[in-house]
Amino acid sequence: MALTGRAGLVAAVGIVVVLFAPQPGAALAGVCLLLAAAIVVDLVFAGAVQPLRFHRSGDTLVRLGQQATIELVVENPGRRRVRGLLRDAWPPSAGVHPRVAELDVPAGERRKIIVTLTPTRRGDRSSVAITVRSRGPLGLAARQGNHQAPWTVRVLPPFLSRKHLPSRLARLRELDGQHPALVRGQGTEFDSLREYVVGDDVRSIDWRATARRHDVVVRTWRPERDRRVLIVLDTGRTSAGRVGAAPIPMAGAEAGGGLFLRPDPRPAPGWPRLDWSMDAALLLAALAARAGDQVDFLAHDRAVRAWVSGASRTELLSSLVNVMAPIEAELVEADSQGMVAAILSRAKRRCLVVLLTDLNPAAMDEGLMPVLPQLSSRHLVLVAGVSDPSVAAMSGRRGSADEVYDAAAAEQAQLGRRRITARLRRHGVEVVDAPPDDIAPALADAYLALKAAGRL
Amino acid sequence: MSVAAPQSPPGQSYPTSPTARSAWRSSRMIVLLGGLVVLIAVLGVLLGPAPAPARYLDPDDTSLSGSKALAELLRDRGVTVDRVDSVEAAAAKAATGNRLLLVTDTTYVDELALARIPGDRVIVGGVLGLEALAPGVRTEPEQARTRSREPECALPAATAAGSAYLGGLSLRGPSGATACYPAGDGHTLVSFPYASGVITVVGDGGFMTNQRLAEDGNAALALNLIGTGKPVTWLVRPATPPPLDLPGERGKSMYDLMPGNIRWAVYMAIIAVIVTAFWRGRRLGPVVTEKLPVIVRASETVEGRGRLYRARRARERAADALRAGTIDRLTPRLGLASGAGRHEIVAALAARTGQDAQQVGAALYGPPPADDAGLVGLAGYLDFMERQISEL
C-alpha cells in the first residue's frame, strides 16, 4: 500500500475546511473519515499487482561504454486495469533508464516497456526486482508489490585498443610476405620453393633444388605458425591501482567528492591497471590469432581465476572477453609461485608466456623474481607492466621544495622500475613498460618483433 | 520478509511481495508477543501505585530530598507547621498572627508580594528574587562547595548547633548582620534584623533534607532557625505550576482571543503532515546495494613517500634519489656502461657540458643540501645538465 500526493493535498485542503467550519471538531472527523473511506475505496478498486506477469527479452551482452536494450513485457491477467508506476531495479552501476516508468495495462492485455542499461563497470549485472505501484481510480492510494523477473547482462571489457589492430595486421602481412609490396617474406619457417625472379635475394637460392631442375629455384620463408602464446593476467592487489585517464567513464573513475565531500583537487583516478592489461591482452590475442598462433589465457592471483584454452580462431576473442568480464582485482598479494606452477602444468610445449603484471620492485622481488628462472628456462617470457603517467609527471615538478620532495619520491619509484626491468632483461626476459594508453600497441609491437626475429 | 523464490524457468516472473495472508502468517507471533508486552505495560501502569516525584524541601515529602523529618520534629516541639504553595495562602496565614515564613522556592511566586508579608523570614537556597526578599544581601559570584562547616560566629542558633552541612550561595549581609559558616570571601548563613522581624538567609537547603538531617548539627541548626516558637508558614513549589497565560490589556489571554477553529485546524494539519509523510516515505521498491571495486590511485604510495620526505625534511634521501635518476639517465647518453664509476661519469659529463668538474662532482656526489632552497637548487642544476646533454 502507498499513498499519493493527492491524499496529502486532500488533507491539506481539510485544514482550510476545518478552519472555516462552524463546527470544527465535527468537520475534522468528517474530513478524516472521508479521506479514510476514499483511500479504502482506492485500495479496493486498484488493479491487483500480485497476478501481473513479466517477460524479458533483449541483450545479455554489452561492451562497457555501450548501451544494452531490454524489453520488458507486462502482462495483466487480472480483472482491473493496472495504472501507475513501474520501477525496474538494477544495481546502480548498471545505469538503468528510465528509473521509473509510467504503466497503464488494461485488463487482459500486455504492454511493452523499453529499458536501457548504460553500465559503468565490467561484470555481470542482474536485475534485482520489479516494483509496481498501481493507483486506484481516485488517485489517492495505490497498491504496491514486488516481482522478480531474472535477467543478467554481462558487461564485457570494451577492447578499445582494437583501433590499433588494422595497422598491426598490416605489419603482420608484411612479415608473412603477403603484402602487395612484394617484400620478401621474413621468417625462419620453410614455406615452399619457387622459381627465381629478378629481385630475389640470391642468398635464398636453394642450390640443391636448382641442380635437380633446369631453373634457379629459391626457397621462400614465412614466419612460424601454430606457435603457442599464453597470456597470463595477474589479478592480485597491484592490478587494482588506478592509472591514466578513463577513456570511458567507469564507476569510481570520475573525480572524487560527493554531496558532502570537498571535490578532490587531484585528477580522477582513471582505470585500474587490470583493465588496461585486459585491453592489451585482447589486442595481442586478436593479433596472435590472425598470425596463426594458438592463444591460451590464464588469470591468477592466489588461485586460477580464469582459464581459456584451445579456443578456435573465430571463437577466441568472444570467449576471452566473456571470461574477463567478471574478473576484478583481488586485494591480496599474488601468489607468484602458484602462478608459475599453474603455467608450467598447463603449458607442456615451449610457448611465449606474456605476463601482464605491475613492475613493482617490492612485489616483484618477493614474488616473481625467485621463481622466474623456472619459467624462463622452458618458455620465452615477456613481462608487460602498465606504468603510471602521474608518477612521470610528478618527477618533473620543480615548483617548490615540496614538489621537489615529491619529484624525488617519483624518481625513486621510476628508478626501482628501471632496475627491475634491467634485472628481468638479464634473465632473458622481454619487458614492455608503457603508460596505459600505449601498453596495448607496445605489447603488440613487441610480439611482432619477436615473431619477425623468429624467437617464438 | 521475502518468501523463498520458487524455481521457475528463465524469463518467467514471480511475485516476491508477501500477500496479506502470508504476511500475517509469518509475523503473527511477533504481533501477538508485541501486543502482550504492550498490554502488560499498560496494566502495570494503571494498576501499580503512582510514584510521587521527589519534592525538594517539602514538609510532606518522605523521599531523601524531602523535609518531612524536620516538619515532624517541629510539630513534636509544639510548633505549628503549615504548608502553603502560593503567596495568597501565605498572606492569609500571616494575617492570623505573628508567624515565621520559611521560603524554599519562589519559581511561581510574585516575590514582591511575598516580601510584603510581615514577620520573621528564613530563606533557603538560591531562590529567585533574593534582593527583594532579603534587602541588602549580596551573593558572591562563586558558589561554595556544600560540606560540613564550622559556625565561627556569635549567632546563638549556630553556635549551639555547631558544625553543619552548608554551602551553595556565598553571601554578604548588610551592615549589622550576623554572618556564620564562612566560605571563601562570604558566608553561607546571614541573619539580620529588618523592619518587622529577623531575616535569615541560608546558602543551601541540603542540611534540612531527610537525608542530611541526622548528620552533624544539621537538625539542631534547622530547629534553632525555624523552631523559634512561632507558627511556621512553609512555602513550597506548587505541585502543578499555575497556568502561564498572562492576561493582556483587556484581561484576555492570547488563547481567549484565538478562534476555536485554530486548535482543530492544527490537529488537521498534523494529520495532513502524517499523510504527506506516508506519501513521501514509501519507497518504490527495494534499496539496491552493490559491491563496488576499491578505488585506489596507483600513485598513492609514491605520493605518500613524497609526503614522508617532506614531513621529515629528508633532504639526503631526496637528493640521493634525484642524483641516482639523473646518473641513470645520463650514463647511456654519455656512452658509458651502466656500471661506470663516479670519476668516469664526472669527467665525461664535465667534458661534454663544459662545466667545472668540481662543480659537477659536487652536484652528483657531494654532500646533501643544507636546506630546502639548496635541494631546489640541486634539482634545477641536475635538470640543467640533463638538458645540456640531450641538446648536444
Interface residues (C-beta under 8 A of the other chain):
Chain A: M1 A2 L3 T4 G5 A7 G8 A11 A12 G14 I15 V17 V18 L19 F20 A21 P24 G25 A27 L28 V31 C32 L35 V49 Q50 L52 R53 F54 H55 R56 S57 L85 R87 A89 W90 P91 P92 S93 V100 R121 V128 A129 I130 T131 R133 Q144 G145 N146 H147 Q148 A149 P150 W151 A240 G241 R242 V243 A251 G252 G256 R266 P269 P272 R273 E328 A329 L331 D358 D388 S390 V391 M394 S395 R398 S400 A401 D402 V404 Y405 D406 A407 A408 A409 A410 E411 Q412 A413 Q414 L415 R418 A422
Chain B: A5 P10 G11 Q12 S13 Y14 P15 T16 S17 T19 G260 N261 I262 R263 W264 A265 Y267 M268 A269 I271 A272 V275 T276 F278 W279 R282 L284 G285 P286 V288 T289 E290 L292 P293 V294 I295 V296 R297 A298 S299 E300 T301 V302 E303 R305 G306 R307 L308 Y309 R310 A314 R317 A318 A319 A321 L322 A324 G325 D328 S338 D372 A373 L375 V376 A379 G380 D383
